[in-house]
Amino acid sequence: MFWNRVAEERVTLHDQQTPRDPDTGIIEGAEPRTLGPENTDKAVLFVHGFAGTPNSFHDLPDQVAEAGWRVRAMLLPGHGTSPREFAQTTAAALRQSVLDELAELRERYDTVVLLGHSMGGALATLAASEVALEGLILTAPYYRITYQWYYILRPETWVGMVAPLVHWVYRAPGLQPVNRIEARSEIISYNWIPSRGGRTAMILAAQAQSDRTIEKITVPTLLIHSKRDTVTDPTSSQAVFEKLPAVDKRAVWLETSDHIIFWDFERRQVAAEVLAFLARIRG
């Protein structure tokens, strides 16, 4: 298909022009982060979303570290390097990467909390059904794509139909899903999205919202999602939240933000809710 040939050339050009670490191949600003005090017994693992990087969390990891927590903001496989790598990354590899990071933290810290955003929220949901945690924070988690009336069919249906034919989708940097316009140029993510990556995310979302997964999550849980999220469906998050058997759970619904809530108008509220949850876990 003509579009696929053109897109392949554009992906190559984009990769060549993107500043990156010559040794690791990681895009500048997309690096995983480890910060906060080493002599502590509590840690938080941040898991970013689809096509994103730890940069999606803005300065929240710094604020959590300043509150006395050891912070690890991981970089998912296939992310922060080239979208071609993402196209080859499986759902199993993404799941295992989170489990591996948690295993390292579990060995060193008594209290471990997991925070996931978007696709990272789906991964966090899955991990919480498998690993002992002291807390789970789901921020704009992906269980379904937000439906718009003009889609006619569900977005997941379109992805399943189109992905075998159209291998790449372009998203301009100025179209980052955040309502605070000045923040859009600060967010680091792939501009060229592999359709295979979309199908991988759909697999994770389906696994995460299954009853078999949800019924195993009894850990204290905080959900933060915007009612105006144009990417991940708030009603699906609500449905998952209501099914959680966790006795200690709280849902916070934002009013003016879009999807990347850490950069948007209510970012301070998001930080305050996360810090309050963490303080209560240790209380």
Summary of the structure (lengths in Angstrom):
residues: 283
radius of gyration: 18.0
end to end distance: 58.6
largest distance: 59.3
contacts: 992
relative contact order: 0.15
helix: 44%
strand: 17%
